[in-house]
């Protein structure tokens, strides 16, 4: 997928998390988590700028998602804010979860394309695909983006209503 499709899938998958944070009364954290998610959403495609690494190779795997999550955990711990809690989890865990969700959302979007991704590399190079649309399909990319915006707006509204006790 292209950038709009990746952002749309990321927003769609983050919507329940953002809703949960809003319902718990953490609007700043909900916004920060969403911003971090979008900031990292295109990280796996950095492989196009790296020599000796093929596109949709090692950066498009579950192992890479784990590596990025681990790096986010370490970065949050290094700031000294890692022991602060975010609802029932500490900030380190929250940062790692956002990082993992961001990479996983990228993989989910690419699974929709005929090329797919080798999710389980290095265990196997088998590519997983649903072959729904080509990555360069503008309609699919913008429909995914619209879905993400709708899911985010709905989650924001519902989470706010839950916090205020209107539901």
URQUIQUI-V813957 format. One line per field, one symbol per residue. ss: DSSP state (@ for helix, = for strand, . for the rest). burial: + if it has 9 or more other ideal C-beta (glycine too) atoms within 8 Angstrom, else -. Layout:
BEGIN
ss->???
burial->???
END
This chain:
BEGIN
ss->..@@@@@@@@@@@@@@@@@@@@@...@@@@@@@@@@@@@@..@@@@@@@........@@@.@@@@@@@@@@@@@@@@@@.....==..==@@@@@@@@@@@@@@@@@@@@@.....=..........=.........@@@@@@@@@@@@@@@@@@@@@@@@@@@...
burial->++-++++++++++++-+++++++--+--++--++-+++-++++++++-----+--+++++++++++-++++++-++-----+---+--+++++++++++++++++++++++++-+++++-+-------+-----+----++++++++++-++-+++-++++++----
END
